[in-house]
Amino acid sequence: MIVAIDLGGTNIRVARLEQNRIVAQNAALLQDKENLQHTLDQLVSLIDSVMDTTVTGIGIGVPSVVDVETGTVYDVTHIPSWKKVELGRLLEDRFGVPVKVNNDVNCFILGEHRYGVAQGYKSVVGLTLGTGLGGGIIVNGELYAGRNCGAGEFGMLPYLDDVLETYCSGSFFPKQFAMTALEAFQKAEAGDEVALKSWKAFGFHVGAAIKTVVYTYDPEAIVLGGSLVNAFPFFEASMRQSMMDFAFPESMKRLEVFTSKLNNVALLGAASLIR
């Protein structure tokens, strides 16, 4: 048995898995994010709720740069008190089993590669479209994280007047169309022309992000995940249109682009850190 944790800036999800099957799980909103000890106590309490004597390891994905050798996390996104936390050591001391810590989007693409639409591919990149734009990379069948677990931060690359993340995440909609991404989705479902236009514009920028990935890594496939993928039917056409001016057309023709179909992919990926 393995305990897997998906720690986000808003929610914590924990599960106990047997192979790739969840047998127990729990979730909660992250409380008191300005207080390091309170957040750690909440995390430990949630792990306790699914822990038992059969557990042989804990895998955890965190939205931050990670020293994967020591399990130390730095400057965790949306959790101000987590500047430098020796998370691996703290959890190993508390639970007495090996703990592996990695970036949350790395866990996403690892889960897709082991259990989802990216199975069988040797080189694949995951892009998560949500609060931000995250990236994770598989090269030669193995997770590639870079020296500081910072590989795949495509969202921080300069783009137009800012960075890619500004145009390929939920922040795009209030800044450009004065509505949240959820409002844009709901209005698009109702046929609202402005909302449909917003998703068409969004797709153009996602296409630019995909071109950036192919120029740098030239993977066999790209997997799109995150909350905004629910609106894929509204931005797929403009995304693919944006991809058509790629300098090497044959590369783009051969590229596979998928959307994630796994509800618990981040937990499956976190568990894979131990396996």
HELIX and SHEET records of a PDB file:
HELIX    1   1 LEU A   36  VAL A   50  1                                  15    
HELIX    2   2 LEU A   87  PHE A   95  1                                   9    
HELIX    3   3 ASP A  104  TYR A  115  1                                  12    
HELIX    4   4 PHE A  154  MET A  156  5                                   3    
HELIX    5   5 LEU A  164  TYR A  167  1                                   4    
HELIX    6   6 PHE A  172  PHE A  177  1                                   6    
HELIX    7   7 ALA A  181  GLU A  189  1                                   9    
HELIX    8   8 GLU A  193  TYR A  217  1                                  25    
HELIX    9   9 SER A  227  ALA A  231  5                                   5    
HELIX   10  10 PHE A  232  SER A  242  1                                  11    
HELIX   11  11 MET A  243  ASP A  245  5                                   3    
HELIX   12  12 PRO A  249  ARG A  254  1                                   6    
HELIX   13  13 VAL A  265  ILE A  274  1                                  10    
SHEET    1   A 5 ARG A  21  LEU A  29  0                                        
SHEET    2   A 5 ASN A  11  GLU A  18 -1                                        
SHEET    3   A 5 ILE A   2  LEU A   7 -1                                        
SHEET    4   A 5 GLY A  57  VAL A  62  1                                        
SHEET    5   A 5 VAL A  99  ASN A 103  1                                        
SHEET    1   B 3 VAL A  65  ASP A  67  0                                        
SHEET    2   B 3 THR A  72  TYR A  74 -1                                        
SHEET    3   B 3 LYS A  84  VAL A  85 -1                                        
SHEET    1   C 5 GLU A 142  TYR A 144  0                                        
SHEET    2   C 5 LEU A 133  VAL A 139 -1                                        
SHEET    3   C 5 VAL A 124  LEU A 129 -1                                        
SHEET    4   C 5 ALA A 221  GLY A 225  1                                        
SHEET    5   C 5 GLU A 256  THR A 259  1                                        
SHEET    1   D 2 PRO A 158  TYR A 159  0                                        
SHEET    2   D 2 ASP A 162  VAL A 163 -1                                        
END                                                                             
